[in-house]
Amino acid sequence: MQTAQEDKLNIEQLYELGNKHMWLPFTQMKDYEENPLIIASGEGVKVKDVHGNEYLDAYSSLWLNVHGHRKKEIDEAIKKQLDSIAHSTLLGAMNIPSIKLAARLIEIAPRSLSRVFYSDSGATSVEIAIKMAYQYWQNEGFTKKTKFVALNNGYHGDTVGAMSVGSIDLYHRVYSKLLFASYTIPFPSTYHHPSGDAEIAKQESLQAVRELFKEKSDEIAGIFVESIMQGAGGMNLMPPGYLKELEKLCREFDVFLIVDEVATGFGRTGKMFAVEHEEVQPDIMTIAKGITGGYLPIAATLTSERIYNAFYADYSEMKTFFHGHSYTGNQLGCAAALANLDLFENENLVEEAAKKADYVQEKLKQVAALPHVGDVRQLGLICGIELAENKATKKPFPAEKRTAYQATLRMREKGLLTRPLGDVIVFMPPLAATYHELDEMISIMKDVIQEI
Ligand SMILES: *Cc1c(COP(=O)(O)O)cnc(C)c1O
């Protein structure tokens, strides 16, 4: 047992060592130093800091967590796997949990997909999608098909390839000369479109895709889209039918439809995968975040037999996919993912999440009515609350005021964790959050937004 004095010293040391040696992702460290936070433990939808303060995890530890923290079944699956082996490479060898998981993933994935290529983060799953699509056309002799199409405000991760098929000015501008060039299509965002009309925004964007494909499809390998809802670009929602129309254009012009389900997959949107809302069949689909219930870094790029077959040949034909990461298909991660999928089945989680999403939609009406809320966008249990200085004209707050960031700090004081995207406040609770916990979260957010 440690004495209280020793505990206190440890906390001070943690702050000191952290400030001296750590550098956090997507964080201005100067901001962090003013408002430091060190998490010590978690249980259910709450995490606890080193002082014992509890916080509702209203962003699912950055969109990952599904069942809450310390879910018994996943904890046990990992411990059990440790009794066999923690990790062996997938380079030239398979392992048991990765085979089982691949089969389970294909069972639940859209029927166009039959092959699983593992990696360890959303960004790597996207890099793999880029190289897979690119090399497919090379292997098949269509050597001019080397370009990709991005949607404005798209986000696919932070590696150089993933940034090149994304389009978020704030994150990407400084690297612009480093990135490979992609075509960019306007995203059909109803709230931000001058007309405010979903149909107009949708047709305008589809028309831009059609014109681009008509002129350039012999140079285009694929188009990258987040599935129905854009995440990091500000929680922007495609109008109904848009993704389906995009799929048709891809078929018409033989351009691969590459759907990023990293954020939207695993029940998040009230379907196992968001493409199911429109029965879309991607050529390639990337998955990560919720795949292990938020436990371990496993990701996968799913693809079709058509693409797989273009790589399958005698070695001397040089069609092999020369790509891999050290921890690809890690057994502990795959075991966690299998336990996660069992829980989805046993707890009927997708349907439950859809019901909770309806409840949240009703509750968020009170938030939408607040004077400084311009828009509330939601797909399942992904919600974005966009603040506006002037609700009627949609005039945003001056960016330098960092209104949403200040609001999230205030929420933290009241026992809730989330992060802003510009002036959009993210609300993305673990799927397993109870109705009561959802109430608690929404009530804190509402109180704070009301104070603005
Ligand atoms: C988070 C995210 C990524 C990147 O995933 P990482 O695991 O953070 O690399 C890619 N695409 C989408 C849609 C995401 O939300």
The ligand as a Tripos MOL2 file, in Angstrom:
@<TRIPOS>MOLECULE
LIG
   15    15     1     0     0
SMALL
NO_CHARGES

@<TRIPOS>ATOM
      1 C1        -10.2460    8.4700  -37.4320 C.3       1 LIG1
      2 C2        -10.4300    8.2990  -38.8790 C.ar      1 LIG1
      3 C3         -9.3910    7.8370  -39.6970 C.ar      1 LIG1
      4 C4         -8.0110    7.6090  -39.1710 C.3       1 LIG1
      5 O1         -7.9590    6.5880  -38.2460 O.3       1 LIG1
      6 P1         -6.6950    6.4780  -37.2520 P.3       1 LIG1
      7 O2         -6.9120    5.1800  -36.5620 O.co2     1 LIG1
      8 O3         -6.7930    7.6540  -36.3350 O.co2     1 LIG1
      9 O4         -5.4890    6.5180  -38.0990 O.co2     1 LIG1
     10 C5         -9.6630    7.6040  -41.0220 C.ar      1 LIG1
     11 N1        -10.8850    7.8360  -41.5340 N.ar      1 LIG1
     12 C6        -11.8970    8.2880  -40.7900 C.ar      1 LIG1
     13 C7        -13.2340    8.5000  -41.4050 C.3       1 LIG1
     14 C8        -11.7040    8.5530  -39.4410 C.ar      1 LIG1
     15 O5        -12.6990    9.0470  -38.6900 O.3       1 LIG1
@<TRIPOS>BOND
     1     1     2 1
     2     2     3 ar
     3     2    14 ar
     4     3     4 1
     5     3    10 ar
     6     4     5 1
     7     5     6 1
     8     6     7 2
     9     6     8 1
    10     6     9 1
    11    10    11 ar
    12    11    12 ar
    13    12    13 1
    14    12    14 ar
    15    14    15 1
@<TRIPOS>SUBSTRUCTURE
     1 LIG1         1 GROUP 0 **** ****
